[in-house]
Amino acid sequence: MKKCTKRIAAAAAALALAAAGALAWQQAHRRAETLTAAHRDAIAAGETAQDEQTSAKTVTYQGITYQYREDVRSYLFLGVDRTTAELGENSGRSGQADTIALLVRDEAEKTLRFLEIPRDTIAQIEVYDAQGKSLGMTEDHINIQFAYGDGRGSSCRLMKEAVSNLLYQVPVHGYCAMMMDGIAVLCDAVGGVTIPVPEGGFAFEGQQYEAGTEITLTGAMAEAFVRCRDTGESLSSLKRMENQNLFLEAWMRRAQEAAAGDAGFAVKLYGALEPYLITDMGNDLFADILEDSADFIQEKQMLPGSGSEGENFDEYHVDEDALYKLVLEMFYEEVK
């Protein structure tokens, strides 16, 4: 049956957070064996499994040499399954980053690209004991990496490293995490969000909303909507992404309208969200992103891979070949 579990779930909430940040100032060793660890290490080392290293900033793949683009910047946005009052300071008790999205900003190509990373992605993470001593690397769900920090900055930095490792050590230049009690604030800041009820309907506080009808989400109702999924259904967190994208798109429209009509809206929004945020991204950066969002092409893309039922939990396994090519396309350019 459907349960609104204590998870923020994948990408739309993080993308809404990314939009909010912009407006504020304008994942055991089971890695895919078809492409080995040598292939993964290639980009980090500046070489590939097929070819010899050329330099620290270049790779050669299928006979073509690529150079890392220093002007492409990436920022990690996280949604955490804890309220601000629930954050723990002991390793393993700091919540999970169940919403993970990477914003890739390319000024030369004038694009803002959102790479959605499913919470169940199987990746290399670093685990710690209760005293904070590292127990080394293992392979597990990427979202639990957050739990091994302090629930604040160190958790975000661990997630930043895990995502960088997942993407062949490309740099991640900043992070912004939001606690789950910030969702209601995010929604209410634009006066609520009206969406069509998705397939399967939606229930809140005893009332059932049928698919196809329109509802306006506010406060706790908005939080319930972005968290709700059928826990008895396999891969429900992936299906939930579609629902959350409804929220994202509607929220962005409302935010743009609000900003157009109120010159002080951005400052008010950031001020309202600040108690729920953990970030190392300054106001000037948010201002730059906002300025870019007015003119740049905006794209969303799922981390290439596929979901499956694991022994205990759902798992999302990366398509290594497709990811390797995607990293080259997003962060590198061909050397002419």
N, C-alpha and C positions, 0 to 999 in steps of 0.2 A: 504494500500500500504506500501511498505518498506520505512522506514525512519531511518536514522542514528541518533537516539536520543542522547541526551547529557548524556549518561550513559555508564559506562564501562562494565556492565553486568558481569555475574558470572564467574566461576572459572578459566578459562584458563589464563586470564590476571594475576590473583593473583599467579597462579602456575608458570607462566613465571617469575613473580617478585621474587618468592621464589627461583627459579633457578638462577636468576640474583644475588640475595643476596648471595647465596652459592658460586657462581663463584667469586663474588667480593672479598671475602676472603675465597677463595676455597670454632545477631532481641524480659480497657474494659475487660477482664477476660474471654476469650473463650477457655482456654486451654482444651485439650482433656479430656473428663470426664470419659472415660473408665479406665484411670489410673489417679487418682486424684493428687492434689497438694501434698498430703502426700507421694505419691510415688516419686514425684520429689524431695521433701525435704529429702528423706531417705538417699540418698548418701551424701548430705551435712552434715547431722546430724550423719552419721555413723550408720544408721539403715535402714530397709525397712518397707513397710506397713504390711508385713506379719510377721516380726520377730522383736525381741527386739534388742536394741543397744548392741554391744559388746565392741567397743572402737571408738575413734574419727577417726581412720584411717581404720576401717573395716566395711563391710556391710555383711548381710546375706540375700541371695536371693534363694528361693526355696530349703531351707535346706542346702545351701552351703555357707560357709563364705569366703569372699574375702578381701584382704588387698590392700590398695592403694600403688602403686609403686612409690616411691620417685625418682627413676632413670629415669622415663619417663618424657620427657620435651615437652611442646607444645608452638608453636609460631604462632601468628596471622598475616596473610598477607591480606592487604586491597588494593582495587583500588577505588579511590575517583573520583566522577563525577565533578571535578573542575580542572581548571588549577591552577598553583601556583599563578598566578596573580588574580584569582577570589576568593580566600579563604576569607571568612568573619570572623569577630570576634564576631558576635552577635549570641545568641542562636537561632537556627532554620534557620540560613543562611550559614551554613558552609559546605554545600554539603552533599552527601550521600555516604555511603560505599557500592557501588553496586557490588563490587567484594569482596568476603569473603571466605577465606580458612584457615584452621588450619593445620599447619605442626606438626605432632606428631613424635618425635624422640625417638626411643627405641634402646638404645645401646646394651642391653642384647640380644634382638632378632634380632639385626642388620637390622632394618627396618626404613624407612622414609615414613610416611603415610600422604597423603593429604586428609583432610576431607573437601569437597566442601559444602558450606552453601549457598543455594539460597538466593538472595537478597530479595525475597518476603516471606521469612520464618516469620511466626507469632510467636512472642516471647515477653517476658517481657522486657520492656525498661523503662528507667527513663526519664521523660520529665521535661523541665525547661521553665520558662517564659523569656521574652526578657531581663530581668535584671540578668538572671542566677540563679534565685531562683528555687529550686526543687519543682515540683508540684506532686511528687510521682511517683509510678510505674503504668504503664498501659500495655496493650497488643496491639502490632501493628507490622508493618513490621520491621524486625530487622535492615535493612539498614539505616533507618532514625535516629537511635540512634546517629550516627556520627554527625548529624546536630545540636545536642543540646550541642556540645562543641565549642571549639574555632577554629575548623578546623585543629588543630594541635595536640599537645600532649593530651589535655584533651578529645578531640573527640576520639582519639585512645584508651585512657584508658576507656572511656564509652563503646566503642565497645568491648574491652577486657572483661569487666565485664558482658556485655550482652551475649557474647558467653560463658563465664564461667557459667552463670546462666542457659543458654540453655542446657548445658552439665552437669547439676547437680552439679555445683560449683567446677568442677575440675579446678585446677590452670592453668592459661595461663601465661607463663613465659616471654613473650616479644611480641612486635608488630613491624610491618614494613608496612607503608602505602605509596602508590605512587600516585601522581597526574596524571591526564589523559594525560597531555602533555609529560609525561615520556614514553609513549608507543612507540612513534616514535623514541625516543632516544634508547630505548631498542632494537628495531628492527634494526635500522641502525648500532648499535654497532657490529652486526654480519654480516654486509654487505647485509642485506635483508633476507627475508624468503620466500622460494618457497613452495607453497601448491597446492593441487588440489582444484578447485572451487567446493564448496559443492552444494548439491541439491537446486535448486531454483535460482542458479546463484548469481552474485555479481555485483553491479554497483558502479562506482567511477568516478566522474567528467565527467558525460555524456557518459562514455563508459561502455558497458555491457559485462561481462565475463560469458560465458556459463558454466554450470555444467560439470565437467569432464575434462575441460582444466586446464592447470597449469598456475599460475601467481606468480610473485615474488613481494611480499609486501615490500615496503620501506616507511619510513617517515609517512606522513599524510594518505597514503593509508592503512598502517598497523593499524593506529588508527581507521580509518573508518571501517575496517573489524571487529575488535574486539568489536566495539560499535554498529554495524548495526543489527537491527532486525525489523521484521514486526510488527509495533505497532497496526495494525488492527487485528492481530491474537492472539487468546487466548493463554496464557502461552508461549509467544514467547521468554521470557528471559530464560526459561529452554531449549528450542530448540537451542537457540543461544550458549549454552554451548558446544554443539557438534562442532560447527564451531570453537569456540575458542580453543578447544582441538587440532584441526588441527594446529593452530598457535603455540600452546605450544610445541607440539612434534617436529615440524620443527625447532622452535627456539632453543630448547635444542640441537638438532643435530648440528646446526650451531655453537652454543656456545662451545660445546665440541671440535669441530674441531678447532675453533679459539684458545681455551685455549691450545690445544695440540701443536699448531704451534707458539705460542707467550707466553713466560713466563710472560710477563707483561700485558697480556690481562685482567686478573682479576682486577688488580689495575686500569687500564684504564676504565673498565666497571663501577666499583663502583664510580670512579670520575665523569664519565659522568652522572650517575643516581642520585648522591647525592643531587643536587639542587631540585629534584622532590620527595625526600623521607622524611618521618617522622618516626623515629625509635628510640627505646631504646635498640636495639641490637648492641652490640659492634663488632668490626672487628674480634676479636678472636672467637666469636661465629660463625660468618659466615665462618671463616676458618675451624672450627670443622665440620660444616655442609657439607662443600665442601669435606673434607677428608672422611666423612661418605658416601657421595653420590657415591664415587668411588667403594665402596664395599657393601653397604647396599642394600637390596631389596627395591624398590620404588613402592608404591601403591597409587592409587587414589580411593576415595569412596565418593558417594553422601550422604548427610545427609538423613537418612531414612524418608520417608514421601511421600506426593502426592500434586500436584498442583490443584487449582480450581479457578473459577472466583468468585471474591468477589463482593460486592455491587458497589464498585468504582474501585478497582484494583485487579489484580491477587493476589492470596494468595497461600502460600505453608505451609501445615500443617504437623507437625512432627508426625511420627508413634512413640508414646511414648514407647510402649513396645519394639520395635526394637531398639530405641535409648538407652534405659536403658541397654539393653543387649550389645549394641555396646560400651558404656562407660565402662562397666565392662570388656569387652574383651580388650579394648585399654589401659586402665589405671589401672586395678586391676589384681591381681593374686589370685588364689585359695590358701587358707591356708591349708597346708597339716597336 
